[in-house]
Amino acid sequence: MSRSLHTLSLALALVGTLSACEGNRSDQPPVHVFIDMDFQQKFTAQERNDFFADHRAMRAPVEGTVAQGFLKDDDLFYRGRDLEGRLSNTLPEQIVLDEKLLKRGQERYDIYCAPCHDQAGHGTGPSTRRGGGFKVQPASFHQERLRPMPIGYFFDVITNGKGTMLPYNVQIPEADRWAIAVWVRALQIHGTNKGWDDTQGGAVAAAPEGK
């Protein structure tokens, strides 16, 4: 290759490189090689659209729309109720009663419930003894009113709250709420001041009748 041809090739390469650069200020509009790619017939998020009365391109979902994966049509698992709408005394089929579930329930209970209800469920947790205590004492799970309650009742209270207790449906997933409800039942059956009644020998609690 001659010297002049080599120089010309370098010059053309330099011109091509510089022509591809962006960011230089100019009062001239940019060149749109494929104009339909730069100006598509569509609206983007938050864009104005005067076709609608509210001037918004984004339209509100149809009333009753449920996001994929969030239908939650299993009333027993998500709401603790049977087919008749009553609080259930059985566990959902997704919840397997075993040692792993009990351990998970105890762990979650000690985090979210024990501060008020204490580790044995008598309603005398450390939070009740600070700053003058609570105006309304947390419920004891061992009182006669609560001992016969179906296990779905405890799931429902954790989910929706009751009285001065706020709901925990955001903080605690459904499966963990069931685990806590099972642990509450275990405390009702075997719990004493802390841990297990010595006469039970550390036995694992049984589920309520029906599961």
C-alpha positions as CSV (number, residue, x, y, z in Angstrom):
1,M,0.0,0.0,0.0
2,S,1.4,3.4,-1.0
3,R,2.0,6.1,1.6
4,S,-0.8,8.3,0.1
5,L,-3.3,5.5,0.1
6,H,-2.5,4.7,3.7
7,T,-2.9,8.3,4.8
8,L,-6.3,8.5,3.0
9,S,-7.5,5.3,4.8
10,L,-6.5,6.8,8.2
11,A,-8.3,10.1,7.3
12,L,-11.5,8.3,6.3
13,A,-11.4,6.2,9.5
14,L,-11.0,9.3,11.6
15,V,-13.9,11.1,9.8
16,G,-16.1,8.0,10.4
17,T,-15.2,7.9,14.1
18,L,-15.8,11.5,14.6
19,S,-19.2,11.4,12.8
20,A,-20.3,8.6,15.1
21,C,-19.6,10.7,18.3
22,E,-22.5,12.2,20.2
23,G,-22.7,14.9,22.8
24,N,-21.5,17.8,20.7
25,R,-23.7,20.9,21.1
26,S,-25.5,22.0,18.1
27,D,-28.5,24.1,17.2
28,Q,-29.4,21.7,14.5
29,P,-31.7,18.8,15.1
30,P,-30.1,15.3,15.1
31,V,-30.2,13.2,12.0
32,H,-32.7,10.3,12.4
33,V,-31.7,7.5,10.0
34,F,-34.7,5.4,11.1
35,I,-37.3,7.9,12.1
36,D,-40.0,5.3,13.0
37,M,-37.6,3.9,15.7
38,D,-37.1,7.3,17.3
39,F,-40.7,8.4,17.1
40,Q,-42.9,5.4,17.7
41,Q,-46.7,5.5,17.9
42,K,-46.9,4.8,21.6
43,F,-47.2,6.4,25.0
44,T,-44.6,6.0,27.7
45,A,-45.2,5.9,31.5
46,Q,-46.3,9.2,33.0
47,E,-46.8,10.7,29.5
48,R,-49.6,13.1,28.8
49,N,-52.4,12.0,26.6
50,D,-55.2,14.5,25.9
51,F,-57.5,11.8,24.4
52,F,-58.6,11.1,28.0
53,A,-60.3,13.5,30.3
54,D,-57.6,13.2,33.0
55,H,-54.9,13.7,30.4
56,R,-53.0,10.6,31.5
57,A,-51.7,8.0,29.1
58,M,-51.6,5.4,31.9
59,R,-55.0,4.0,32.6
60,A,-56.2,2.7,35.9
61,P,-56.7,-1.1,36.1
62,V,-60.3,-2.4,35.7
63,E,-62.0,-2.6,39.1
64,G,-61.3,-6.0,40.7
65,T,-58.1,-6.6,38.7
66,V,-55.7,-8.9,40.6
67,A,-52.0,-9.0,39.8
68,Q,-50.7,-12.4,38.6
69,G,-49.8,-14.6,41.5
70,F,-51.9,-12.5,44.0
71,L,-55.4,-14.0,43.6
72,K,-55.2,-15.7,47.0
73,D,-58.4,-17.6,46.5
74,D,-57.5,-20.3,49.1
75,D,-59.6,-19.0,52.0
76,L,-58.2,-21.6,54.5
77,F,-54.6,-20.7,53.8
78,Y,-54.9,-17.0,53.4
79,R,-57.8,-16.2,55.8
80,G,-58.0,-19.1,58.2
81,R,-61.6,-19.9,57.2
82,D,-63.4,-23.0,55.9
83,L,-65.7,-23.3,52.9
84,E,-68.6,-22.0,55.0
85,G,-66.6,-18.9,56.1
86,R,-66.1,-20.1,59.6
87,L,-62.8,-20.0,61.4
88,S,-61.2,-23.3,60.7
89,N,-60.0,-25.8,63.3
90,T,-57.8,-27.6,60.8
91,L,-54.5,-26.7,59.1
92,P,-54.3,-25.9,55.4
93,E,-52.8,-28.7,53.3
94,Q,-49.8,-26.5,52.6
95,I,-48.9,-26.6,56.3
96,V,-47.3,-29.8,57.5
97,L,-47.3,-30.4,61.2
98,D,-43.8,-31.6,62.1
99,E,-40.9,-30.6,64.3
100,K,-39.7,-28.1,61.8
101,L,-43.0,-26.3,61.9
102,L,-43.0,-26.2,65.7
103,K,-39.4,-24.7,65.7
104,R,-40.4,-22.1,63.1
105,G,-43.5,-21.2,65.1
106,Q,-41.5,-20.8,68.3
107,E,-38.9,-18.7,66.6
108,R,-41.4,-16.3,65.0
109,Y,-43.5,-16.2,68.2
110,D,-40.5,-15.2,70.3
111,I,-39.8,-12.4,67.8
112,Y,-43.3,-11.0,67.2
113,C,-45.5,-12.1,70.1
114,A,-43.4,-12.8,73.2
115,P,-42.6,-9.1,73.9
116,C,-46.2,-8.7,74.8
117,H,-47.6,-12.2,75.5
118,D,-44.4,-13.5,77.0
119,Q,-42.8,-16.8,76.0
120,A,-45.4,-18.9,77.7
121,G,-48.4,-17.0,76.5
122,H,-49.6,-15.4,79.8
123,G,-49.7,-11.8,78.5
124,T,-47.0,-10.6,80.8
125,G,-44.1,-9.9,78.3
126,P,-41.4,-7.4,79.0
127,S,-43.1,-4.7,77.0
128,T,-46.0,-4.7,79.5
129,R,-43.6,-3.8,82.3
130,R,-41.9,-0.8,80.8
131,G,-43.0,2.8,80.8
132,G,-45.9,2.2,83.1
133,G,-47.2,-0.8,81.2
134,F,-50.2,-1.1,78.8
135,K,-53.7,0.4,79.5
136,V,-55.1,-2.9,78.1
137,Q,-53.2,-6.0,79.2
138,P,-52.3,-8.5,76.4
139,A,-54.5,-11.6,76.4
140,S,-53.4,-14.7,78.1
141,F,-53.7,-17.7,75.8
142,H,-54.5,-19.9,78.8
143,Q,-57.7,-18.2,79.8
144,E,-60.9,-20.3,79.4
145,R,-62.2,-18.1,76.6
146,L,-59.3,-18.7,74.3
147,R,-58.4,-22.4,75.1
148,P,-61.3,-23.8,73.0
149,M,-60.8,-21.3,70.1
150,P,-60.1,-22.9,66.7
151,I,-56.6,-22.5,65.4
152,G,-57.9,-20.4,62.6
153,Y,-58.9,-17.8,65.2
154,F,-55.2,-17.2,66.2
155,F,-54.3,-17.0,62.5
156,D,-57.1,-14.4,62.0
157,V,-56.0,-12.3,65.0
158,I,-52.3,-12.3,63.8
159,T,-53.5,-11.3,60.3
160,N,-56.1,-8.6,61.1
161,G,-55.3,-7.6,64.7
162,K,-57.8,-7.4,67.5
163,G,-58.6,-4.7,70.0
164,T,-55.4,-2.7,70.7
165,M,-53.3,-5.3,68.9
166,L,-52.4,-4.1,65.4
167,P,-52.4,-6.5,62.4
168,Y,-49.2,-8.3,61.4
169,N,-50.3,-9.3,57.9
170,V,-47.5,-7.2,56.3
171,Q,-44.7,-8.2,58.6
172,I,-45.4,-12.0,58.8
173,P,-46.0,-14.2,55.7
174,E,-49.0,-16.5,55.8
175,A,-47.0,-19.7,56.4
176,D,-45.3,-18.1,59.4
177,R,-48.6,-17.0,60.8
178,W,-49.8,-20.6,60.7
179,A,-46.6,-21.7,62.4
180,I,-47.2,-19.2,65.2
181,A,-50.8,-20.3,65.6
182,V,-49.6,-23.9,65.9
183,W,-47.1,-22.8,68.5
184,V,-49.8,-20.9,70.5
185,R,-51.8,-24.1,70.5
186,A,-48.7,-26.0,71.7
187,L,-48.3,-23.5,74.6
188,Q,-52.0,-23.9,75.5
189,I,-51.5,-27.7,75.7
190,H,-48.1,-28.0,77.2
191,G,-46.8,-24.6,78.1
192,T,-46.2,-23.4,81.7
193,N,-44.0,-20.6,82.9
194,K,-41.5,-21.1,80.1
195,G,-40.8,-23.8,77.7
196,W,-42.6,-27.2,78.3
197,D,-44.3,-28.7,81.3
198,D,-41.9,-31.2,82.9
199,T,-44.6,-33.8,82.9
200,Q,-44.6,-33.7,79.1
201,G,-40.9,-34.6,78.8
202,G,-40.5,-32.1,76.0
203,A,-43.2,-33.6,73.9
204,V,-44.1,-32.0,70.6
205,A,-47.6,-30.5,70.7
206,A,-50.4,-32.1,68.7
207,A,-52.5,-30.2,66.3
208,P,-56.1,-29.5,67.1
209,E,-58.7,-32.0,66.1
210,G,-59.2,-32.4,62.4
211,K,-55.5,-32.2,61.4
